[in-house]
Every structure is written in C-alpha cells, then in structure tokens.
Amino acid sequence: MKTLIVYFSRTGENSVNGEIEIITKGFTEVVAEKIAKKTGGDLFKLEPEIPYPANYEECVKRSRIEDQYNEKVPYLHPLASLDEYDVIYLGFPCWWRTYPRVVASFIRDHAWVGKTVYPFATNEEGALGLAEMELRGALRGAIIKKGFACKGSEVNNIDDKLDNWIGK
Ligand SMILES: Cc1cc2nc3c(=O)[nH]c(=O)nc-3n(C[C@H](O)[C@H](O)[C@H](O)COP(=O)(O)O)c2cc1C
C-alpha cells in the first residue's frame, strides 16, 4: 500500500485570527509534513503556474474570481497518474468555505476510482466547511474518509489529534 500526501499551501500575507500576518511556511504545509512523517508517504506540493500574490487583498481578489467561475488553475510539475498510490491525503487551506481551485483542477485531472482519500484542511474556523460535500461529488469512485481540520494558528499543537485520525 503506497501513500501520497498532496497539498496546496500559501505563504505571504494572511489573516490569522483576524490580524494580517506574514507567513513564511504555510499552515497546511506544516500539517502535510507531519502526515508524511507519520505515514512514510510521498509528499507532493501543488504549485500554481502563476503563484498566488503574497498580498492578502490581491490573493482574495484573484481567488474569489476563480471560485466564482470554477476556473481551471494550471499547476507546475503535474503527476502523470495516481496509479501507484492506494491512499491519498488531500490537503488545502479552506478558501471561500471550500478548497482552492488549484486543488479542484488537480482533482479533475486524475482518476479516483478505488482510491482511499483522507481530506485535511486548515482555516480560521477549524472546520472543513463545504469542502467535504464538494469532494463527495468531485472524487468519483473514491472511498472518502472522515476529514481532519484545524485552525491555521494551531498547527503546531495537533499531534495527538492527528495520531487519532491518521489511517482511521
Ligand atoms: C483567499 C482566502 C480565502 C479564505 N477563506 C476562508 C474561509 O472561507 N473560511 C475560513 O475559515 N478561512 C478562510 N481563509 C483562511 C485560511 O483558510 C487559513 O488562513 C489557512 O490556515 C491558510 O492555510 P495556508 O497557510 O496553508 O495557505 C481564507 C484565506 C484566504 C487567503
């Protein structure tokens, strides 16, 4: 059984507990790396061809349009296929109460039948929002496990919670 951890995560200005902070390592990336360490899985970071602006307001503006029109967001270093993986941890920051369109683009590019998918997210509210429901429609034929979510500001304090979730 081979495991992949695929995730998107952004650096730059972000709103953390309502305050604008400069983030040098994305919150979702911290969670993704912890999962990789705990599972021994391969890590794959989704990187949009055109990086999201470091400026928070500009990122909000661009991502809102992408979300509204469900735009395809091209990304670098695409994986040829998921064939060699049985278990996929799929991580993202919650944007507009769901997953960013670069993650939606990755989902559309791959076949999910028979894959076991564990969604995980970081956000301001500590919940998956609408993402779980949208994933059920998008990951056709996959076995979707219960998701993991935490607040971005809490990612350094989640090991027990992660241990209780991984592989369940
Ligand atoms: C464009 C944008 C939209 C966001 N929308 C939401 C949202 O709908 N709900 C929420 O709780 N947090 C929202 N957030 C906050 C992020 O989900 C949160 O800061 C996350 O932990 C960032 O993860 P990252 O550092 O891995 O990118 C949004 C942030 C951005 C930049």
The ligand as an SDF file (V2000), in Angstrom:
LIG
                    3D

 31 33  0  0  0  0  0  0  0  0999 V2000
   -8.3780   33.7320   -0.3040 C   0  0  0  0  0  0  0  0  0  0  0  0
   -8.6330   33.1950    1.0750 C   0  0  0  0  0  0  0  0  0  0  0  0
   -9.9000   32.7480    1.4360 C   0  0  0  0  0  0  0  0  0  0  0  0
  -10.1310   32.2060    2.7060 C   0  0  0  0  0  0  0  0  0  0  0  0
  -11.3850   31.7470    3.0200 N   0  0  0  0  0  0  0  0  0  0  0  0
  -11.5990   31.1910    4.2630 C   0  0  0  0  0  0  0  0  0  0  0  0
  -12.8830   30.6570    4.6000 C   0  0  0  0  0  0  0  0  0  0  0  0
  -13.8330   30.6680    3.7980 O   0  0  0  0  0  0  0  0  0  0  0  0
  -13.0530   30.1530    5.8540 N   0  0  0  0  0  0  0  0  0  0  0  0
  -12.0270   30.1190    6.7880 C   0  0  0  0  0  0  0  0  0  0  0  0
  -12.2450   29.6520    7.9130 O   0  0  0  0  0  0  0  0  0  0  0  0
  -10.8010   30.6040    6.4720 N   0  0  0  0  0  0  0  0  0  0  0  0
  -10.5620   31.1200    5.2380 C   0  0  0  0  0  0  0  0  0  0  0  0
   -9.3120   31.5950    4.8980 N   0  0  0  0  0  0  0  0  0  0  0  0
   -8.2090   31.4240    5.8590 C   0  0  0  0  0  0  0  0  0  0  0  0
   -7.3200   30.2120    5.5020 C   0  0  0  0  0  0  0  0  0  0  0  0
   -8.1000   29.0550    5.3070 O   0  0  0  0  0  0  0  0  0  0  0  0
   -6.3330   29.9220    6.6500 C   0  0  0  0  0  0  0  0  0  0  0  0
   -5.5600   31.0450    6.9200 O   0  0  0  0  0  0  0  0  0  0  0  0
   -5.4370   28.7220    6.3180 C   0  0  0  0  0  0  0  0  0  0  0  0
   -4.9550   28.1600    7.5200 O   0  0  0  0  0  0  0  0  0  0  0  0
   -4.2670   29.0880    5.4270 C   0  0  0  0  0  0  0  0  0  0  0  0
   -3.5250   27.9420    5.1280 O   0  0  0  0  0  0  0  0  0  0  0  0
   -2.1350   28.0010    4.3220 P   0  0  0  0  0  0  0  0  0  0  0  0
   -1.1730   28.7710    5.1950 O   0  0  0  0  0  0  0  0  0  0  0  0
   -1.7390   26.5650    4.2050 O   0  0  0  0  0  0  0  0  0  0  0  0
   -2.3740   28.6400    2.9980 O   0  0  0  0  0  0  0  0  0  0  0  0
   -9.0730   32.1390    3.6590 C   0  0  0  0  0  0  0  0  0  0  0  0
   -7.7980   32.6230    3.3000 C   0  0  0  0  0  0  0  0  0  0  0  0
   -7.5720   33.1490    2.0220 C   0  0  0  0  0  0  0  0  0  0  0  0
   -6.1960   33.6650    1.6660 C   0  0  0  0  0  0  0  0  0  0  0  0
  1  2  1  0
  2  3  1  0
  2 30  2  0
  3  4  2  0
  4  5  1  0
  4 28  1  0
  5  6  2  0
  6  7  1  0
  6 13  1  0
  7  8  2  0
  7  9  1  0
  9 10  1  0
 10 11  2  0
 10 12  1  0
 12 13  2  0
 13 14  1  0
 14 15  1  0
 14 28  1  0
 15 16  1  0
 16 17  1  0
 16 18  1  0
 18 19  1  0
 18 20  1  0
 20 21  1  0
 20 22  1  0
 22 23  1  0
 23 24  1  0
 24 25  2  0
 24 26  1  0
 24 27  1  0
 28 29  2  0
 29 30  1  0
 30 31  1  0
M  END
$$$$
